[in-house]
Amino acid sequence: MLRALPLPIFLALTCLSPGQAGAHPHEFIDTGLTFRTDDEGKLGAIGVVWVWDDLTSMLIIEDLGMDGDGNGELTAEEKQRLAAQFSQWPEDYGGDLYLTWDGKPVELTGPLDMKADYLQGRLVLTYLRALPERIRLVQTPVILQAYDPSYYVFYDLVGIPEVRGRDGCRVSIRKADIGAAQKLYDRLLGQLTEEEMMEEGKFPEVGGAFADEVVLECDARP
């Protein structure tokens, strides 16, 4: 059911035929990530910045009836309305952010402290995802990925994420093997009929194969 998807994905899907929607990403989001630790040095939250591509940004702004004078700026009330709109995630939407530690998935809350803006024709969202159970950052690395499982949206990681709140941590990027991921996607997509692609959940869920891995490692605190 398309309306169960977050607003920008729903908007773009309604503009495409089934065949077009499965071939490659149709939304592109520049993504900034920040690891945030608490006073004890535990990982407590992930800061997220999403900056949508121009076309998707325009579709969202137009659909919501904002920027009526076309000057590329939003009022304070419109920014608040955008933030409220994007704070309401469907229950089955995980926010396209995946955190693992010791080989196990780590739970994240929904979006907190959401802020929205419209800058130079691009929609910008800034928010936090908290960890209900905080992680003590010693020995075992934390791995973070941003991706849409269906590969409809591509999250382009911008820069190397920072660590805020403690010293003695290192962040590295393991680049995805795009060639191998594309071959996997094409092979699985070729096995689907057009009718299957019209049904929810029938697109190959290989978005993780296209996503870089952000690796966080920290020394034990004295």
C-alpha positions as CSV (number, residue, x, y, z in Angstrom):
1,M,0.0,0.0,0.0
2,L,1.9,3.1,-1.2
3,R,0.5,5.5,1.3
4,A,2.3,3.5,4.1
5,L,5.5,4.8,2.7
6,P,7.1,8.1,3.8
7,L,5.8,11.1,1.8
8,P,8.7,11.7,-0.6
9,I,8.8,8.0,-1.7
10,F,5.1,7.9,-2.2
11,L,5.1,11.1,-4.3
12,A,7.8,9.9,-6.6
13,L,6.3,6.4,-7.0
14,T,3.0,7.9,-8.2
15,C,4.8,9.7,-11.0
16,L,6.5,6.5,-12.4
17,S,5.4,3.5,-14.3
18,P,6.1,0.1,-12.7
19,G,8.9,-0.6,-15.1
20,Q,10.6,2.7,-14.4
21,A,10.4,2.4,-10.7
22,G,12.5,-0.7,-10.4
23,A,15.5,0.0,-12.7
24,H,17.6,2.3,-10.5
25,P,17.3,4.9,-7.7
26,H,14.9,7.7,-8.4
27,E,15.5,9.8,-5.3
28,F,18.9,10.9,-4.1
29,I,19.6,12.1,-0.6
30,D,22.9,13.6,0.6
31,T,23.4,12.1,4.0
32,G,25.3,13.4,7.0
33,L,25.8,11.3,10.1
34,T,27.1,12.0,13.6
35,F,27.8,9.7,16.5
36,R,26.8,11.2,19.8
37,T,28.0,9.9,23.1
38,D,26.8,10.6,26.7
39,D,28.8,11.7,29.8
40,E,29.9,8.1,30.3
41,G,31.2,7.8,26.8
42,K,28.4,5.4,25.7
43,L,26.9,5.8,22.3
44,G,23.5,7.4,22.9
45,A,22.2,8.8,19.5
46,I,22.9,9.2,15.8
47,G,22.5,12.7,14.3
48,V,21.1,12.6,10.8
49,V,21.0,15.2,8.1
50,W,19.1,14.5,4.9
51,V,19.3,16.8,1.8
52,W,17.0,15.8,-1.0
53,D,17.7,16.2,-4.7
54,D,16.2,19.2,-6.4
55,L,13.4,17.3,-8.2
56,T,12.1,15.4,-5.2
57,S,12.3,18.5,-3.1
58,M,10.2,20.4,-5.6
59,L,7.6,17.7,-5.7
60,I,7.3,17.7,-1.9
61,I,7.1,21.4,-1.6
62,E,4.5,21.7,-4.4
63,D,2.4,18.8,-3.1
64,L,2.2,20.5,0.4
65,G,1.3,23.8,-1.1
66,M,4.4,25.6,0.2
67,D,6.6,28.4,-1.2
68,G,3.5,29.9,-2.9
69,D,5.4,33.0,-4.2
70,G,8.2,30.8,-5.7
71,N,11.0,32.7,-4.0
72,G,12.6,29.5,-2.7
73,E,12.0,30.4,0.9
74,L,9.6,29.0,3.5
75,T,7.9,30.8,6.4
76,A,8.5,29.7,10.0
77,E,5.1,28.2,10.0
78,E,5.8,26.2,6.8
79,K,9.1,24.9,8.3
80,Q,7.3,23.8,11.4
81,R,4.6,22.0,9.3
82,L,7.3,20.2,7.3
83,A,9.0,19.1,10.4
84,A,5.7,17.8,11.8
85,Q,5.0,16.0,8.5
86,F,8.3,14.2,8.5
87,S,8.2,13.3,12.2
88,Q,5.2,11.0,11.6
89,W,6.7,7.8,10.3
90,P,4.6,4.7,9.6
91,E,5.1,1.9,12.1
92,D,6.8,-0.3,9.5
93,Y,9.3,2.3,8.4
94,G,12.7,2.0,10.0
95,G,14.1,5.3,8.7
96,D,16.6,3.6,6.3
97,L,19.3,3.7,9.0
98,Y,20.9,0.4,10.2
99,L,23.1,0.1,13.3
100,T,24.8,-3.1,14.3
101,W,27.1,-4.0,17.2
102,D,28.7,-7.4,17.8
103,G,26.9,-8.6,14.7
104,K,23.5,-7.8,16.1
105,P,21.0,-5.0,15.1
106,V,20.7,-2.2,17.5
107,E,17.3,-0.6,18.1
108,L,16.9,3.1,17.3
109,T,14.0,5.4,18.1
110,G,12.0,7.3,15.6
111,P,13.0,10.9,14.7
112,L,13.6,13.3,17.5
113,D,14.0,17.0,17.5
114,M,13.1,17.2,13.8
115,K,14.0,20.4,12.0
116,A,13.1,21.2,8.3
117,D,14.3,23.8,5.9
118,Y,14.3,24.6,2.2
119,L,17.7,25.9,1.0
120,Q,18.7,26.6,-2.6
121,G,15.9,24.5,-3.9
122,R,16.6,21.4,-1.7
123,L,14.7,20.1,1.3
124,V,16.8,19.7,4.4
125,L,15.9,17.6,7.4
126,T,17.9,17.4,10.6
127,Y,17.0,15.1,13.5
128,L,18.3,12.6,16.0
129,R,17.8,8.8,16.4
130,A,18.4,7.7,20.0
131,L,19.5,4.3,21.3
132,P,17.0,3.1,24.0
133,E,19.9,0.8,25.2
134,R,23.2,2.7,25.0
135,I,26.4,1.0,23.9
136,R,29.7,1.0,25.8
137,L,32.2,1.8,23.0
138,V,35.1,-0.6,23.7
139,Q,36.8,-3.3,21.6
140,T,33.8,-4.3,19.4
141,P,33.3,-1.8,16.5
142,V,29.9,-0.3,15.7
143,I,28.8,-0.4,12.1
144,L,26.3,2.0,10.6
145,Q,24.7,2.0,7.1
146,A,22.1,4.3,5.5
147,Y,20.1,2.7,2.7
148,D,16.7,2.0,1.3
149,P,16.3,-1.8,1.1
150,S,14.4,-1.6,-2.2
151,Y,17.2,0.7,-3.6
152,Y,14.5,3.2,-4.7
153,V,16.3,5.9,-2.7
154,F,20.0,6.3,-2.7
155,Y,21.6,7.8,0.4
156,D,24.9,9.4,-0.6
157,L,27.2,9.6,2.4
158,V,28.7,13.1,2.7
159,G,32.1,13.2,4.4
160,I,33.3,11.0,7.3
161,P,30.9,11.1,10.3
162,E,32.1,12.9,13.4
163,V,32.1,11.6,17.0
164,R,30.8,14.1,19.5
165,G,31.1,13.7,23.3
166,R,34.3,11.8,23.7
167,D,37.9,11.3,22.4
168,G,39.8,8.2,21.5
169,C,37.5,7.1,18.7
170,R,38.1,6.5,15.0
171,V,35.7,6.4,12.1
172,S,36.4,4.7,8.8
173,I,34.5,4.0,5.7
174,R,34.2,0.6,4.0
175,K,33.2,1.3,0.4
176,A,30.5,-0.8,-1.2
177,D,31.3,-3.0,-4.2
178,I,29.0,-1.2,-6.6
179,G,29.7,-3.5,-9.5
180,A,28.8,-6.6,-7.6
181,A,25.8,-4.9,-6.1
182,Q,24.5,-3.9,-9.5
183,K,24.9,-7.4,-10.9
184,L,23.0,-8.8,-7.9
185,Y,20.2,-6.2,-8.3
186,D,19.9,-6.8,-12.1
187,R,19.8,-10.5,-11.6
188,L,17.1,-10.4,-9.0
189,L,15.1,-7.7,-10.8
190,G,15.1,-9.8,-14.0
191,Q,13.3,-12.6,-12.1
192,L,10.3,-10.4,-11.4
193,T,7.3,-9.8,-13.6
194,E,5.7,-6.4,-14.0
195,E,2.7,-7.6,-12.0
196,E,5.0,-8.6,-9.2
197,M,6.7,-5.2,-9.2
198,M,3.2,-3.6,-8.6
199,E,2.9,-5.5,-5.4
200,E,4.4,-4.2,-2.1
201,G,7.6,-5.9,-1.1
202,K,8.3,-7.4,-4.5
203,F,11.3,-5.3,-5.4
204,P,14.7,-6.8,-4.7
205,E,15.8,-5.8,-1.2
206,V,19.5,-5.3,-2.0
207,G,19.9,-1.7,-1.0
208,G,22.4,-2.7,1.7
209,A,24.8,-4.0,-1.0
210,F,25.1,-0.5,-2.5
211,A,25.7,1.2,0.9
212,D,29.0,2.1,2.4
213,E,29.7,0.9,5.9
214,V,30.6,3.4,8.5
215,V,32.8,1.8,11.2
216,L,33.2,3.3,14.6
217,E,36.0,2.0,16.9
218,C,36.9,3.5,20.3
219,D,39.7,2.9,22.8
220,A,38.8,2.0,26.4
221,R,38.4,5.0,28.6
222,P,40.9,5.4,31.5
